[in-house]
């Protein structure tokens, strides 16, 4: 009589999978922001203020 237990997933493999998915999503988001159609306005000048203290 052999009782078969379901095989537990390798935790290191699960960690690698989660990291890979996270990096892919982050990279896709960055590419979408950089090359996307909607440009985010970036200030060309900073407001005039006191320099020094």
Residue pairs with C-beta under 8 A, 6 or more apart in sequence:
33 40
